[in-house]
Amino acid sequence: MIVYWALLLTTVFFALHPVKVEARLRSLMFWLTGIVLALIIGLRHKVGGDWDRYISIYSFHKGTELNFSEFISGDYLYELIHWFSLNYLNGIYSTNLICAIIFVSGLIRFCRKMPLPWVSLFVSIQFLVVVVSMGYSRQSAAVGLLLWGLVDLMEGKAVRFYISVLIGALFHKTLLVMSPIGFIYNLDRFSFIRLFFFFFFFLASVFILLIDKLQKMYYYYIEIQYHDSSGALVRVFMGFVVAVIFFIYKDKFKDRFYDYNLWFMFSLVSIILLPVTYFYSTFSDRLAIYFIPLQLVVLARIPVLIESAYNRTIFVVGVVVIYTSALYVWLFFGNHSAHWTPYQNILF
C-alpha cells in the first residue's frame, strides 16, 4: 500500500513545490516519474481485480501457433502481444509492461500539455493509474492511446487522433465510441477530405467490431450488467463535479484556451453519465473512463484562471484533499481493493 501513497505524495510534492527549476530539468523529472510509473504498473505481481481472469482466459495461447481466428476477445493487438509474451518472453509480466508503457507514454505527454502538469498527473493517480492501469490492462493501453491522440487533436492533427483511436480499439474495442469526438470537434473546419476520412474510419470500425461483438457487449454491459460496478456512482459523480466547475469558468476558459469545444463535449457527456449510472452502472462506469481526461485538464487549468493567489491556493489544496481522500476511502473501504493490496512487484 505504501507504493500507492508514495506515487500520490511524489506528485503532490512537485505540484506544490514553490521553487522553479529549469525547463529541461522539469521535463527530465517528469519523464523519470513516468518510467517509475511504467515499472510499478507493468511489473506488478498478482495486483489488480482482473489478474486471475487474464491468466485463466489467455493461458491457452502458450505453446500454440499464431492463429488470429482463435483470438477470443476481438482485441487483436492485445492478444497478439500476449501470445508473443507467453511464448517468447516472460508471460503476463511482459504483456503488462508493454501495456503500461503505452498507457504512461500517453499520460505523460497529455499532462505535459497542461499549465500545471504535476497537478494533472496527481489527479490521474487515484483512479486512472491505480485502478484502471493496474486492473484493466487492455483498456489502460486504449486510454493511453486516447490521451496521445487527444494531444494531437488539440494541436489540430485530427488524422493522427483517428489513427490513435483505431490502434487503441485493437486493445479494447470500446474505444471506438470516442471516434466521433474528432469529427465533431472539427465541424467548424469542415472539408470533404475530413468527411471522407471519417466515413472510412467508421467502416473500418464496423469491420473490427462486427455485429456479434456488439451484441455480446450489449448483453454483458447493458442487459445483465455482468461486471460489478459498485463504485461507479462515486467515480462518475467526480466527473460530474469537474464538468460543473468547467461550466462555471467556461467564459474565462474559452478566452484563454483554444480547445474549449473539445472539453465542452467532454463536460456535457460527463453530466449526462450521472443519471445513466443509476440504471446502467457498468456501462456508465466503463464509458466514464474515457472521459477522465476532463478532470486532468480542468483541475490543472482552472487555477491559472483564478486571479486571487489565495483563492488559487485554496482550489489546489482542495483538489489535493479530495483526491487523497478518495484514494484513502477506496484502499480501506473499497469492495475490491483487496486485489490491490499488498502491492507486489517482481523486482522486489
C-alpha positions as CSV (number, residue, x, y, z in Angstrom):
1,M,0.0,0.0,0.0
2,I,2.9,2.3,0.6
3,V,3.7,2.3,-3.1
4,Y,0.3,4.0,-3.9
5,W,0.9,6.7,-1.3
6,A,4.4,7.3,-2.5
7,L,3.1,7.9,-6.0
8,L,0.5,10.3,-4.7
9,L,2.8,12.2,-2.4
10,T,5.5,12.5,-5.0
11,T,3.1,14.3,-7.4
12,V,1.8,16.4,-4.6
13,F,5.3,17.5,-3.6
14,F,6.2,18.6,-7.2
15,A,2.8,20.2,-7.6
16,L,3.1,22.4,-4.5
17,H,6.9,22.9,-4.6
18,P,7.5,26.7,-4.7
19,V,11.0,26.6,-6.2
20,K,11.1,26.9,-10.0
21,V,13.6,24.8,-11.9
22,E,15.0,24.9,-15.5
23,A,12.6,23.6,-18.2
24,R,14.8,20.7,-19.3
25,L,15.2,19.6,-15.7
26,R,11.4,19.7,-15.2
27,S,10.9,17.7,-18.3
28,L,13.6,15.1,-17.2
29,M,11.9,14.8,-13.7
30,F,8.5,14.3,-15.4
31,W,9.7,11.5,-17.7
32,L,11.7,9.8,-14.9
33,T,8.5,9.7,-12.9
34,G,6.8,8.2,-16.0
35,I,9.5,5.5,-16.1
36,V,8.9,4.6,-12.5
37,L,5.2,4.6,-13.1
38,A,5.6,2.2,-16.0
39,L,7.7,-0.2,-13.9
40,I,5.3,-0.1,-11.0
41,I,2.3,-0.8,-13.3
42,G,3.9,-3.2,-15.7
43,L,5.9,-5.4,-13.4
44,R,3.3,-5.8,-10.7
45,H,2.6,-9.3,-9.4
46,K,-0.9,-10.6,-8.5
47,V,-2.2,-7.0,-8.3
48,G,-5.5,-5.9,-9.8
49,G,-9.0,-7.2,-10.0
50,D,-8.6,-8.9,-13.3
51,W,-5.2,-10.6,-12.6
52,D,-6.6,-14.2,-12.3
53,R,-9.0,-13.6,-15.1
54,Y,-6.3,-12.6,-17.6
55,I,-4.2,-15.6,-16.5
56,S,-7.0,-18.1,-17.0
57,I,-8.7,-16.7,-20.2
58,Y,-5.5,-16.4,-22.2
59,S,-3.5,-19.3,-20.9
60,F,-4.3,-21.4,-23.9
61,H,-2.1,-19.2,-26.1
62,K,1.0,-20.7,-24.5
63,G,2.7,-23.2,-26.8
64,T,0.3,-22.6,-29.7
65,E,0.9,-21.4,-33.3
66,L,-0.2,-17.8,-34.1
67,N,-3.8,-18.0,-35.3
68,F,-5.9,-14.9,-35.3
69,S,-9.1,-17.0,-35.8
70,E,-8.6,-18.3,-32.3
71,F,-8.4,-14.9,-30.6
72,I,-11.4,-14.8,-28.3
73,S,-11.9,-11.2,-27.3
74,G,-11.6,-9.4,-30.6
75,D,-9.0,-7.1,-29.0
76,Y,-6.5,-8.4,-31.6
77,L,-3.4,-6.3,-30.8
78,Y,-3.6,-7.1,-27.1
79,E,-4.0,-10.8,-27.8
80,L,-1.1,-10.7,-30.3
81,I,1.2,-9.1,-27.8
82,H,0.1,-11.5,-25.1
83,W,0.6,-14.5,-27.4
84,F,4.1,-13.3,-28.1
85,S,4.8,-12.7,-24.4
86,L,3.6,-16.1,-23.4
87,N,5.6,-17.9,-26.0
88,Y,8.8,-15.9,-26.2
89,L,9.1,-13.6,-23.2
90,N,8.0,-13.9,-19.6
91,G,4.3,-14.1,-20.0
92,I,1.8,-11.8,-18.3
93,Y,4.6,-9.5,-17.0
94,S,5.9,-8.6,-20.5
95,T,2.3,-8.0,-21.6
96,N,1.5,-5.8,-18.7
97,L,4.8,-3.9,-19.1
98,I,4.1,-3.2,-22.8
99,C,0.6,-2.0,-22.0
100,A,2.0,0.1,-19.1
101,I,4.5,1.8,-21.4
102,I,1.7,2.7,-23.9
103,F,-0.5,4.0,-21.1
104,V,2.2,6.0,-19.3
105,S,3.5,7.5,-22.6
106,G,0.1,8.9,-23.4
107,L,-0.5,10.1,-19.8
108,I,2.9,11.9,-19.5
109,R,2.5,13.5,-23.0
110,F,-1.0,14.6,-22.1
111,C,-0.1,16.0,-18.7
112,R,2.9,17.9,-20.0
113,K,0.4,19.9,-22.2
114,M,-1.2,21.4,-19.1
115,P,-0.1,24.6,-17.4
116,L,0.2,22.7,-14.1
117,P,1.4,19.3,-15.3
118,W,2.1,17.9,-11.8
119,V,-1.5,18.7,-10.7
120,S,-2.8,16.9,-13.8
121,L,-0.6,13.9,-13.0
122,F,-1.7,13.9,-9.4
123,V,-5.3,13.8,-10.4
124,S,-4.7,10.8,-12.5
125,I,-3.1,8.7,-9.7
126,Q,-6.2,7.8,-7.7
127,F,-8.3,6.1,-10.3
128,L,-6.7,6.2,-13.8
129,V,-3.3,4.9,-12.6
130,V,-4.1,2.7,-9.6
131,V,-7.4,1.3,-10.6
132,V,-7.5,1.4,-14.4
133,S,-3.9,0.7,-15.4
134,M,-3.4,-2.0,-12.7
135,G,-6.8,-3.5,-13.1
136,Y,-7.8,-3.3,-16.8
137,S,-4.7,-3.9,-18.8
138,R,-6.3,-3.8,-22.2
139,Q,-8.4,-0.7,-21.5
140,S,-5.4,1.1,-20.0
141,A,-3.5,0.7,-23.2
142,A,-6.5,2.1,-25.1
143,V,-6.7,5.0,-22.7
144,G,-3.0,5.7,-23.2
145,L,-3.5,5.9,-27.0
146,L,-6.6,8.1,-26.5
147,L,-4.6,10.5,-24.4
148,W,-1.9,10.5,-27.1
149,G,-4.5,11.2,-29.7
150,L,-6.2,14.0,-27.7
151,V,-2.9,15.9,-27.7
152,D,-2.7,15.6,-31.5
153,L,-6.4,16.7,-31.7
154,M,-5.6,19.8,-29.6
155,E,-2.8,20.6,-31.9
156,G,-5.1,20.4,-34.9
157,K,-3.9,17.0,-36.2
158,A,-7.3,15.2,-36.4
159,V,-6.0,12.4,-38.7
160,R,-3.4,11.4,-36.1
161,F,-6.2,11.3,-33.5
162,Y,-8.2,8.9,-35.6
163,I,-5.2,6.7,-36.1
164,S,-4.6,6.6,-32.3
165,V,-8.2,5.7,-31.6
166,L,-8.1,2.9,-34.3
167,I,-4.9,1.4,-32.8
168,G,-6.4,1.8,-29.3
169,A,-9.5,-0.1,-30.4
170,L,-7.3,-3.1,-31.2
171,F,-6.5,-3.2,-27.4
172,H,-10.1,-2.5,-26.3
173,K,-12.8,-2.1,-28.9
174,T,-15.0,0.2,-26.7
175,L,-12.6,3.0,-27.5
176,L,-14.4,3.3,-30.8
177,V,-17.1,5.3,-29.0
178,M,-14.6,8.2,-28.9
179,S,-14.2,8.3,-32.7
180,P,-16.9,10.9,-33.3
181,I,-15.1,13.3,-31.0
182,G,-12.5,14.3,-33.6
183,F,-15.1,14.8,-36.3
184,I,-17.5,16.9,-34.1
185,Y,-14.6,19.0,-32.7
186,N,-13.5,19.9,-36.3
187,L,-17.0,20.8,-37.6
188,D,-16.1,24.5,-37.9
189,R,-13.3,23.5,-40.2
190,F,-15.3,21.1,-42.3
191,S,-13.9,19.8,-45.5
192,F,-14.5,16.9,-48.0
193,I,-11.3,15.2,-47.0
194,R,-12.2,15.1,-43.3
195,L,-15.6,13.8,-44.1
196,F,-14.2,11.1,-46.4
197,F,-11.7,10.1,-43.7
198,F,-14.4,9.9,-41.1
199,F,-16.6,7.6,-43.1
200,F,-13.5,5.4,-43.9
201,F,-12.7,5.3,-40.2
202,F,-16.3,4.4,-39.4
203,L,-16.3,1.5,-41.9
204,A,-13.0,0.2,-40.5
205,S,-14.5,0.4,-37.0
206,V,-17.5,-1.7,-38.0
207,F,-15.2,-4.3,-39.6
208,I,-13.2,-4.5,-36.4
209,L,-16.2,-4.8,-34.1
210,L,-18.5,-7.0,-36.2
211,I,-22.1,-7.4,-35.2
212,D,-21.6,-10.4,-32.9
213,K,-19.1,-8.5,-30.8
214,L,-21.5,-5.6,-30.5
215,Q,-24.3,-8.0,-29.4
216,K,-22.0,-9.6,-26.8
217,M,-21.0,-6.2,-25.4
218,Y,-24.6,-5.1,-25.2
219,Y,-25.6,-8.3,-23.4
220,Y,-22.8,-8.1,-20.8
221,Y,-22.8,-4.3,-20.2
222,I,-26.5,-3.4,-20.6
223,E,-28.8,-6.4,-20.2
224,I,-27.3,-8.4,-17.4
225,Q,-24.6,-6.0,-16.1
226,Y,-22.2,-8.9,-15.7
227,H,-19.4,-6.9,-14.0
228,D,-19.9,-5.4,-10.5
229,S,-19.6,-1.6,-10.6
230,S,-20.4,-0.8,-7.1
231,G,-18.2,2.3,-7.1
232,A,-19.4,3.6,-10.4
233,L,-21.7,6.3,-8.9
234,V,-18.8,7.9,-6.9
235,R,-16.4,7.9,-9.8
236,V,-19.0,9.3,-12.3
237,F,-20.0,11.9,-9.7
238,M,-16.4,13.2,-9.5
239,G,-16.5,13.7,-13.3
240,F,-19.9,15.4,-12.9
241,V,-18.5,17.9,-10.4
242,V,-15.5,18.7,-12.6
243,A,-17.8,19.3,-15.5
244,V,-19.8,21.7,-13.4
245,I,-16.6,23.5,-12.5
246,F,-15.8,23.8,-16.2
247,F,-19.2,25.4,-16.9
248,I,-18.7,27.8,-14.0
249,Y,-15.4,29.0,-15.6
250,K,-16.4,28.4,-19.2
251,D,-16.2,32.1,-20.3
252,K,-12.6,32.5,-19.0
253,F,-11.7,29.0,-20.2
254,K,-12.9,29.9,-23.7
255,D,-10.9,33.2,-23.7
256,R,-7.7,31.5,-22.5
257,F,-7.7,28.1,-24.2
258,Y,-8.2,27.3,-27.9
259,D,-9.7,23.8,-27.4
260,Y,-12.8,24.9,-25.5
261,N,-15.2,23.0,-27.8
262,L,-13.4,19.7,-27.1
263,W,-13.8,20.0,-23.3
264,F,-17.3,21.3,-23.7
265,M,-18.2,18.0,-25.3
266,F,-16.4,16.0,-22.5
267,S,-18.2,18.1,-19.8
268,L,-21.6,17.6,-21.4
269,V,-21.2,13.8,-21.6
270,S,-19.8,13.7,-18.0
271,I,-23.0,15.4,-16.8
272,I,-25.3,13.1,-18.8
273,L,-23.5,10.0,-17.5
274,L,-24.6,10.7,-13.9
275,P,-28.3,9.9,-14.3
276,V,-27.4,7.0,-16.7
277,T,-25.3,5.4,-13.9
278,Y,-28.4,4.8,-11.8
279,F,-29.7,2.4,-14.5
280,Y,-26.7,1.1,-16.2
281,S,-23.8,1.4,-13.8
282,T,-21.4,-1.0,-15.5
283,F,-21.8,0.6,-18.9
284,S,-21.6,4.1,-17.5
285,D,-18.5,3.2,-15.4
286,R,-16.5,1.8,-18.3
287,L,-17.5,4.7,-20.6
288,A,-16.6,7.2,-18.0
289,I,-13.0,6.0,-18.0
290,Y,-12.6,7.6,-21.4
291,F,-13.8,10.9,-20.1
292,I,-11.4,11.1,-17.1
293,P,-9.1,13.4,-19.2
294,L,-11.6,16.1,-18.5
295,Q,-10.5,16.0,-14.8
296,L,-6.8,16.2,-15.8
297,V,-7.5,19.2,-17.9
298,V,-9.9,21.3,-15.9
299,L,-8.3,20.8,-12.5
300,A,-4.9,21.7,-14.0
301,R,-6.1,24.8,-15.9
302,I,-8.7,26.4,-13.6
303,P,-6.0,27.6,-11.1
304,V,-4.4,29.8,-13.8
305,L,-7.8,31.4,-14.4
306,I,-8.2,32.3,-10.7
307,E,-6.8,35.8,-10.2
308,S,-6.5,35.7,-6.4
309,A,-3.4,33.9,-5.2
310,Y,-5.2,33.0,-2.0
311,N,-8.2,31.5,-3.9
312,R,-5.9,29.7,-6.3
313,T,-4.1,28.1,-3.4
314,I,-7.4,27.1,-1.7
315,F,-8.5,25.5,-5.0
316,V,-5.3,23.4,-5.5
317,V,-5.3,22.4,-1.8
318,G,-8.9,21.4,-2.1
319,V,-8.1,19.2,-5.1
320,V,-5.3,17.5,-3.2
321,V,-7.5,16.8,-0.2
322,I,-10.4,15.4,-2.3
323,Y,-8.3,13.1,-4.4
324,T,-6.2,12.0,-1.5
325,S,-9.3,11.2,0.5
326,A,-10.8,9.3,-2.5
327,L,-7.7,7.1,-2.6
328,Y,-7.8,6.5,1.2
329,V,-11.5,5.6,1.1
330,W,-11.0,3.2,-1.9
331,L,-8.0,1.5,-0.4
332,F,-9.5,0.9,3.0
333,F,-13.2,0.5,2.2
334,G,-13.5,-0.4,-1.5
335,N,-15.2,-3.7,-2.2
336,H,-12.4,-4.9,-4.5
337,S,-9.4,-3.0,-3.2
338,A,-8.1,-6.2,-1.5
339,H,-7.0,-7.3,-5.0
340,W,-4.5,-4.3,-5.0
341,T,-3.1,-4.9,-1.5
342,P,-0.4,-5.7,-0.6
343,Y,1.3,-4.3,-3.6
344,Q,3.9,-6.8,-5.1
345,N,6.4,-6.4,-7.8
346,I,8.7,-8.9,-9.5
347,L,11.6,-6.6,-8.9
348,F,11.3,-6.9,-5.2
